[in-house]
């Protein structure tokens, strides 16, 4: 996790992020305080948190590190090309060095040079990875280049399932992880926003075949970041971390169904959500073995 020191809504990403809201630069202190609350809540629940401070001053979205790198079982790390120029400077050698020092890292595959060809694949924002079924679910967008997606899936042994998704106004969903979250035994998906009925059925079937209970979310719930959640290993078992905004929009039936598979942990981050992301975006998951 990256502690923000210069957080504000990024003007370079507003063009295709319908979930983003304008904010002033003076929200930075509030964003930092909310970040610290989240990190403390995760640690209290037994989640190991590795946090770094962002002091560059040029990276308003640095609090969302899952877009520029991901880790994978077997000691593999991927570094990704970003769409917005000011997000490209979020990549940090010290974070990768920390992983190499504390975890078993076999190789680092760096795709970031493909930015020179105007290609982007924004990590586990653009892709929602099913590590059990080995499927990469991807909403087609300019932040998920299809050629680069195929290359990633070949390197990391995932099957790509790409589809179109949009809101009722016809605006494309910019990142897959605002549309769906995949846990070990449960998946939260804005199914009605997948525009092709056949692809919608394919996504549902593949998730169910991998043993997940699929919980359909409405567009209103997606707008409240209900699927921008992440399952984490806590002290007492699996935790589904999500924002308070997201939790408040879930029905009691949905909450009860999720709770059968993971303990829900609502986290209050309204300021950070103005940037168009939520709890899942704040966390780059670790799938590496400790040294």
SVG drawing of the C-alpha trace seen along z (x, -y; Angstrom):
<svg xmlns="http://www.w3.org/2000/svg" viewBox="-32 -23 49 49">
<polyline fill="none" stroke="black" stroke-width="0.4" points="0.0,0.0 1.2,-3.5 0.4,-6.3 -0.6,-9.4 0.9,-12.8 -0.3,-14.7 -3.7,-13.1 -6.3,-14.7 -8.6,-13.7 -6.3,-13.2 -7.2,-15.4 -5.4,-13.0 -7.8,-10.2 -11.2,-12.0 -11.9,-11.4 -12.8,-7.7 -13.3,-7.2 -17.0,-7.8 -16.6,-7.0 -14.2,-9.9 -15.3,-13.2 -13.5,-16.5 -11.6,-17.4 -9.2,-20.0 -5.6,-19.4 -6.4,-20.4 -8.0,-17.0 -4.5,-15.4 -4.3,-15.4 -7.8,-13.9 -6.8,-11.2 -3.7,-10.4 -5.6,-10.1 -8.1,-7.7 -5.3,-5.7 -3.8,-5.3 -7.1,-4.2 -7.4,-1.5 -3.9,-0.2 -4.5,-0.1 -7.9,1.7 -6.3,4.3 -3.4,4.9 -5.9,5.2 -7.6,8.0 -4.4,9.9 -3.6,8.7 0.1,8.2 0.5,4.6 3.6,3.3 3.2,-0.4 5.4,-3.0 5.1,-6.8 4.7,-8.7 6.6,-12.0 7.1,-12.6 4.4,-15.3 3.6,-14.3 1.5,-11.2 -2.1,-12.0 -3.2,-8.3 -0.2,-6.7 -2.6,-5.3 -3.7,-2.8 -0.6,-0.6 -2.4,2.5 -2.4,0.9 1.4,0.9 2.5,4.2 1.1,7.6 2.6,10.7 2.0,14.3 2.6,17.7 5.9,19.3 7.8,16.1 6.6,14.0 6.1,10.3 4.7,8.2 5.1,4.5 2.6,2.8 2.3,-0.1 -0.1,-2.8 -2.4,-4.9 -2.1,-8.3 1.4,-9.8 1.4,-11.0 0.6,-7.5 3.7,-6.1 5.9,-7.7 4.1,-5.7 6.4,-2.7 9.1,-2.4 12.2,-0.4 12.2,-0.4 8.9,1.5 10.3,4.2 13.5,4.3 11.5,4.8 9.7,7.7 13.0,9.3 14.5,8.8 11.6,10.2 9.9,12.7 11.1,15.4 11.0,13.6 12.1,15.7 11.6,13.2 10.2,9.8 8.5,9.3 8.4,5.6 5.9,4.6 6.2,0.9 8.3,0.2 5.3,0.8 4.0,-2.6 6.2,-3.9 3.8,-2.0 0.8,-3.6 -0.1,-0.2 -1.6,0.0 -2.6,2.9 -3.3,1.5 -2.6,4.5 -5.3,5.9 -7.5,2.9 -7.7,3.8 -7.7,7.5 -9.6,9.4 -7.6,12.6 -9.0,15.9 -6.0,17.6 -7.9,20.8 -9.5,21.2 -6.6,19.4 -8.9,16.9 -8.2,13.2 -11.5,11.4 -11.1,8.2 -13.5,5.4 -12.4,4.1 -11.1,0.5 -8.1,-1.6 -6.5,-0.6 -6.5,3.1 -4.7,3.6 -5.8,7.0 -2.3,7.8 -0.7,7.1 -3.4,9.1 -2.6,12.1 1.1,11.7 0.5,11.5 -1.8,14.5 0.8,16.5 3.5,15.6 1.5,16.1 -0.7,19.0 -4.2,17.4 -7.0,17.8 -8.3,14.4 -12.0,13.7 -12.7,10.3 -16.0,8.6 -17.7,5.2 -19.3,3.5 -21.0,0.1 -23.4,-1.8 -27.0,-2.8 -25.6,-6.0 -23.3,-3.9 -20.1,-4.8 -17.5,-2.0 -16.4,-0.6 -12.8,-1.8 -11.4,0.9 -12.7,4.5 -12.2,4.3 -15.0,1.8 -17.3,4.3 -16.3,7.6 -14.5,9.0 -13.4,12.7 -12.8,14.3 -12.0,17.9 -15.7,19.0 -17.7,15.9 -17.7,13.4 -19.4,10.0 -20.3,9.0 -22.3,6.3 -23.7,8.8 -26.3,6.5 -23.6,4.1 -22.0,6.8 -23.5,5.8 -23.4,9.1 -25.8,11.7 -23.6,14.6 -20.5,13.2 -22.5,12.5 -23.5,16.1 -19.9,17.2 -18.6,15.1 -21.3,16.5 -20.7,20.1 -17.0,19.9 -17.2,18.5 -19.7,21.1 -17.6,23.9 -14.7,22.7 -16.8,23.1 -17.8,19.5 -21.2,18.3 -22.0,15.5 -23.7,12.5 -25.2,10.1 -24.9,6.4 -27.0,3.6 -25.5,0.6 -26.3,-1.5 -24.3,0.8 -21.4,0.8 -21.5,-3.0 -21.0,-2.8 -17.9,-0.6 -19.7,2.6 -17.5,4.8 -14.3,2.9 -13.6,5.3 -10.7,7.7 -10.5,10.9 -7.6,11.0 -6.2,13.6 -6.8,12.4 -6.2,13.7 -9.5,15.6 -9.9,16.6 -10.8,14.8 -11.8,11.1 -13.7,9.3 -12.5,5.7 -14.6,3.0 -15.6,-0.6 -18.3,-1.7 -20.0,-3.3 -20.0,0.1 -21.2,2.0 -24.1,-0.5 -25.5,0.2 -25.6,4.0 -28.9,5.7 -29.1,7.8 -29.4,10.9 -26.2,10.1 -24.4,9.4 -25.6,12.7 -24.4,14.6 -21.0,13.0 -20.6,13.6 -20.9,17.3 -17.6,17.1 -15.7,14.2 -16.0,11.7 -16.9,8.3 -14.7,5.4 -16.2,2.0 -13.6,-0.8 -14.5,-4.5 -12.6,-6.2 -15.0,-8.7 -12.2,-11.1 -10.1,-8.5 -13.1,-7.3 -13.4,-10.7 -10.4,-9.5 -12.6,-6.8 -11.3,-3.8 -11.9,-2.2 -10.5,0.4 -9.5,3.0 -7.5,0.4 -5.6,-0.6 -4.1,2.9 -1.6,4.7 -2.0,8.3 1.0,10.5 1.0,14.0 4.7,14.7 6.4,16.9 8.4,15.3 12.1,15.9"/>
</svg>
